[in-house]
Amino acid sequence: RFDLTVPLARYVAMREHQLVFPFRRYQIQRVWRGENPQANKGRFREFYQCDIDVIGKGKLSALAEAEIPSVIYRLFTKMDIGAFRIRINNRKVLKGLLQSYDVAEENSGAVLRELDKIEKVGKGAVIEALIEQGVKEVSAERLYHLVSTKLPTDETLRELELVANSDVFQQGGKELRFIVGAIRDFGVPDSAFTVDLGVVRGLDYYTGTIYETTLIDHPDLGSICSGGRYDDLASYFTDTRLPGVGISIGLTRLFSKLKDAGLLRPLER
């Protein structure tokens, strides 16, 4: 198995009449990488993965999307691995942004992949790549600015209200505002999470909220925990609609990076 999500989908589909929904589950198990491993980057052929998910039947409250980061906040705080930030975005916001800048539907995946490189390559390279994907130069500049600019959460939400007017964009913005309020109600401080339009992941998988978590003092480690909302978990196995939201920690990679950064040390005997 290459992840723990497909086994979860099969499990829920096979036992949907026996489970109580919303079904909350965690799983810690070995998985295997489908592509070439990169041991020097903590990407091993075989590694342990830790997943938490909440699955609904027919529907799933958006409160579950706020519950996930509250669990991660308490987990990483207890692990005492240093200051971290859970970065949150919404797939509908991204889709609406592309629509507002006249990005063709067939090019949206490629454009999002280029925007995902903003923190890895320079502005010029990203702008050039966007233009190659058919984005007008003015639109490419504006997209780059929106995605790369880091503002406090409430300022980002206000900025979104001025950007686009498509139905899907408005829905995504509404979901983000609700989830931000709910996360705060769960007791997560603003210092531990932020709305970040630069979070681009799960191009064909996630349908709503998406998450990435980084260590503030070690951004070079990349995301140490990621996930999101998916509205069609088990369509391969059942006709029942089973929406869910989940997040995953690549435990082996995380420990490898924490060890390299000197944040994880053997216990003294």
N, C-alpha and C positions, 0 to 999 in steps of 0.2 A: 504493500500500500504506500502511496505517495503522500497521503495526508489522512487526517482523521474525520474529515467532513463527509466523504462518501460512505464510509462505514456507519456514521451517524444517520445519514439519510436512509440507508437500508434498514437500520435498526428501528427507526421511528415508523417507517412505512410498514414494516412487518408487524409492529405492535401498537399501531395507532388506536386500536380499540381497547387496549389494556392500559394505556398510559393516561395520566392525569395532565391536562394542559392548563397553562403553559408548562412545558416540560423543561426543567433545568437540569443540566448535566455537565460534569467535567470528566476529562479523560487524559491520562498521562501514559504515553505509549511510544514505542519505537516506530519510526517511519523511514522510508528510503527515498533518496533523491533521484528524480527521473533524468536530470541532466548531469553534465560533468561536474564532479565535486571540485571545490576550491578550498582545500584545507587551510591555506594561509589566511583566508577570509572567514574561517569558521563555518564554511559550508561543506559539511562532511557527507559521505555517501550514506551513512546510517547515523541517525540522531534521534534524540528524544524530543517530543513535541507535547506541549500542554495546551489543551483546548477547554474553553468554557462556552456554552451555548444556551440560549433560551429559544424553545420552539413553540409556536402556537399552532392551533388547528383552525383553519379558515381565516383567522386574523391574529394579529399580535400587537399589543399596545406599544406605542412609542416609548413608554416608560422603561421597557426592557432595553432600549438603546441607550438609556441613561444609566441603567443598572450596571451594564457591562463596564464602563469606565470607572464607576464607583468601586467595583470589585478590584480592578487593576490598581487603582489608587491605594487601596488598603493593602494589597499584596506587596507592591513594590515599596511602600512605606515600611512595612514590617521587615522586608528583606534588607533594608538599609543600604541600598546600592548607590546612594547619592540623589541629588535633585533630578527629577525627570518631568517630562511634559507629555500629556496625551493630546495629540493633534487630531482634530476632528474636521471632517468635511462632509459633503453630501453629493452623491452621484447625480441627483436631479439638478443641483446647482451647476455642476460642471456641464451637464448636457444642455441646460438652458443658456449658459454662457456661449457655448459653441453655436447654438442656434441664433443667438443675437448677433453674432459676428459672421453669419452666413457660411458657416463651415458645413460642407456637404455631409450627410449622414454616413456615407461610405468612407469618408476620410476622418471621422471623429475619433476612431480608435488610434490611428496613426498620430493625429494631432495631440491627443492626450498623452501618448507615449513620449512625444517630444517635450511636452510641458513637464513631464515627470523627471526630465533630466536637468531642470533648472538649477538644482543645488549641486550638480556634478560638472556642468560645462558652462562656458561663458554665455553672456547675453547674445553676442553676435551669432554664435553657433545655433542657439535655439531659434532666434528670429529667422535665420537663413533656412533652417529645417522646416519651420512653419510655412514659410513662403513656398518651399518646394512641395508642400502638401496642399497647396492651393489657397492658403490664407492670404488675404490682401495685406500689404505691408503695414498699413495703418492699424488694421485689426490685430496683426501679429504683435505690434508694439503694445497695444492696449491689453491684450491677453497676457503678455509677459509681465506687464506692470501689475495687473490684478493678482496674478498667481504668485509673483515673487515678493510683493510687498507684505511685510509682517506688521500687523497692527494688533492692539488689544482686542479681545473678543467682541466687546460691545461696539467698538469702532468698525470692525469688520462687518458686523451685522448691519450697521447703519449704512455702510458703503454699498452693501448688496442691494439695499432698497432703492438705490439710485442707478443701478447698472442695467438691468434687463426687465422686460415685462411679459415674457412668455409664461404660459400657464405652468409648465414643468419647472421653470426657474422659481416662480412664486411659491409653488408647493415645496420645493427644496428649501427655500429660505424660511418658510413657515416651520418646517420640521426642525431646522437648525435652531431657531429661536426657542421652540418648545423644549428641545433636548438640553440646550444650555441652561435654561431655567430649572429643569428637572435634575440635572447633574449638580447644580448648586444646592438644590433641596436635599440631595443625598449626602451633602456635607463635604463635597470635594471643593477645595479652595481654588480660586482663579489661577493661582501660581502653578497648579498641577495640570491644567488643561487649557486649550486655546482652539478657536476656530481658525483653521489654516487652509486657504484655498490651494496651497501647494501640495496637499495630500491627494495623490492620484493613484488609485490602485483598483484591482479587480475589474478590469475593463469590461468583461462579459459576464461577470458573476454577481457583484454587489449591486443593489438597486436603490439603496437609501444612504443612511449614515455609514461613513467609513472612518477607520481609526489607524493611526500610527503613533508609536510611543518612542521617544528618544531621550537619552541622558543629556541634560543641559550642558554639563561640563565635558562631555565626550560625544559631540555630534558626529564625529568621524565613524563611530560604531554603527551608525545607521539605525533603522528601526529595530527595536528589541521586542516589539509586541504589536501585532496588527490584526485587523479584521473588519467586520462590517455587517450590514443588514442584507439579507437575501430573501426574496419573496417567493422563491420557488425551489425549495430545498430538495424535494424528492420526486420530481416529475417523471424520472426514469422508472420509478418503482410503484407509484400510485397516482390515481387521479385526484386524490384529496389535496387541497392546497395547504401546504405546511410552511408558512413563513417563519423565518428565524433570524437571530442576530448572534454573532459569536466573535470571539477573539482568540488568537493563538500566540503562544510563546514558544519560540524555538529554543528549548532549554539548553541543549548542547552548545549551540552557537552563542547564546547569551553568556554561559559560563566561560566559554573559550575567550570571548572578548573582554569580559570582566577580569579574567586572569591576566590577559595581556596588558590591560590598563592598570594593573596593580590594585584593582578594587576587590579582588577575591583572593584571600590568602588562607593557607591551611591553618586549622586550629592549633594553637600552641598546647603541647602536652605537658 
